Amino acid sequence: MTLFSLLTIIVVVGVLLWIMNAFIPLNRKLKTVLTLVVAFIVLLFLLNVARQCDFFSFMNMGNMHMK
């Protein structure tokens, strides 16, 4: 996975979180919990891409070999 792909994923997730926080009327506590859960999932994804943890080994994520 290229650096451009990783940055694109981070930007898209960030924009989606911003849209959720700005335009969807939810309880403030629920927004905080959703933001933390999404941030944790993105962190696990990035660690998996960097091969620091193998949390997503049960999922078939295709070829993600670092070049």
C-alpha positions, -999 to 999 in steps of 0.1 A, spaced: 0 0 0 15 33 -10 19 64 11 -6 82 -11 -32 55 -4 -27 57 34 -30 95 33 -61 92 12 -77 68 37 -68 91 66 -82 122 49 -115 104 39 -120 91 74 -113 125 88 -138 142 64 -165 116 72 -159 122 110 -161 160 105 -194 156 85 -208 134 112 -198 158 140 -209 189 121 -242 179 104 -257 149 121 -276 157 153 -265 132 179 -259 134 216 -225 148 224 -215 117 244 -224 94 215 -204 116 190 -174 113 213 -177 75 216 -181 71 178 -151 93 172 -130 73 196 -141 40 181 -133 52 146 -100 66 156 -91 33 173 -101 13 142 -79 36 120 -50 32 144 -53 -6 143 -55 -5 105 -24 16 103 -5 -7 127 -16 -37 107 -3 -20 75 30 -13 92 30 -49 104 33 -39 141 3 -60 151 -17 -87 135 -52 -78 148 -70 -81 114 -55 -115 106 -90 -131 107 -101 -108 79 -91 -112 42 -78 -78 33 -61 -88 1 -25 -82 -8 -11 -54 13 26 -60 9 48 -30 17 72 -22 -11 
